[in-house]
């Protein structure tokens, strides 16, 4: 069963054909992601007061390795490479995501 990944990034997000490679990829070696139940908590913790969007990522469309790693808040998925544009299947505002049914 596929489990969606979510990456939070400051708004606005301009979709391009280029892969998504946020600064964490260069500094930590991976792209931070969350599962649906922790998206709002992650946004509040790391992006308080910042207008953000939530990128819904299809893990079956990624060529990079995905590792689920233990964190103080529970298991989190990390993508060890850039996120190819076709893997980003939807861009949500945080309000849209919060109002939507569970996206797992």
C-alpha positions in Angstrom: 0.0 0.0 0.0 1.3 3.4 -1.0 1.6 6.0 1.7 1.8 9.6 0.6 4.8 11.8 1.6 4.4 15.5 2.4 7.0 18.2 2.2 6.3 21.6 3.7 7.9 24.6 2.0 7.4 28.4 2.1 4.7 29.8 -0.2 4.5 30.5 -3.0 5.7 27.3 -4.6 6.2 27.6 -8.3 6.1 24.2 -10.0 8.8 23.6 -12.6 10.2 20.7 -14.4 13.3 21.0 -12.2 13.7 18.6 -9.3 13.0 19.9 -5.8 16.3 20.2 -3.9 15.7 22.3 -0.8 18.7 23.4 1.3 18.4 20.4 3.6 19.5 18.1 0.7 22.8 19.9 0.6 23.3 20.3 4.3 21.8 17.1 5.7 21.8 14.8 2.7 18.0 14.4 2.5 14.7 16.1 1.9 12.5 16.3 5.1 9.0 14.8 4.7 6.1 13.9 6.9 3.2 11.5 6.9 -0.3 13.1 6.9 -0.9 12.9 10.6 2.1 15.0 11.5 2.0 17.7 8.7 0.2 20.3 10.8 2.5 19.7 13.8 5.6 19.9 11.6 4.3 23.2 10.0 3.7 24.7 13.5 7.0 23.5 14.8 9.3 24.5 11.9 7.3 27.2 10.1 5.5 29.2 12.7 4.2 32.5 11.3 5.3 31.6 7.8 2.9 31.1 4.9 3.6 27.6 3.7 2.3 25.1 1.1 2.2 21.3 1.5 3.6 19.3 -1.4 2.0 15.9 -1.8 4.6 13.4 -3.0 4.0 10.1 -4.7 6.8 7.8 -3.4 6.4 5.4 -6.3 7.5 8.2 -8.6 10.8 8.9 -6.8 14.1 7.5 -8.0 15.8 8.5 -4.7 15.9 6.2 -1.7 13.3 6.8 1.0 14.2 5.9 4.6 11.8 6.1 7.5 13.8 7.2 10.5 13.0 7.6 14.1 12.6 11.1 15.4 11.4 12.4 18.8 7.9 12.9 17.2 7.8 9.4 15.7 8.9 7.9 12.3 9.5 10.4 9.5 10.3 9.7 5.9 13.5 11.2 4.5 14.1 11.3 0.7 17.9 10.9 0.0 17.9 12.8 -3.2 16.0 15.4 -5.1 12.2 15.1 -5.5 11.5 14.8 -9.2 8.7 17.2 -10.4 6.4 14.4 -11.6 6.4 13.0 -8.1 4.7 16.2 -6.8 1.1 15.3 -7.4 -0.6 18.1 -5.6 0.2 21.4 -3.9 -2.0 22.3 -0.9 -2.2 25.4 1.2 -1.9 24.5 4.8 -5.6 25.5 5.3 -6.7 23.2 2.4 -4.7 20.3 3.8 -6.0 20.9 7.3 -9.6 20.9 6.1 -9.3 17.8 3.8 -10.0 14.3 4.8 -7.0 12.2 5.8 -4.7 11.8 2.8 -2.8 8.7 3.8 
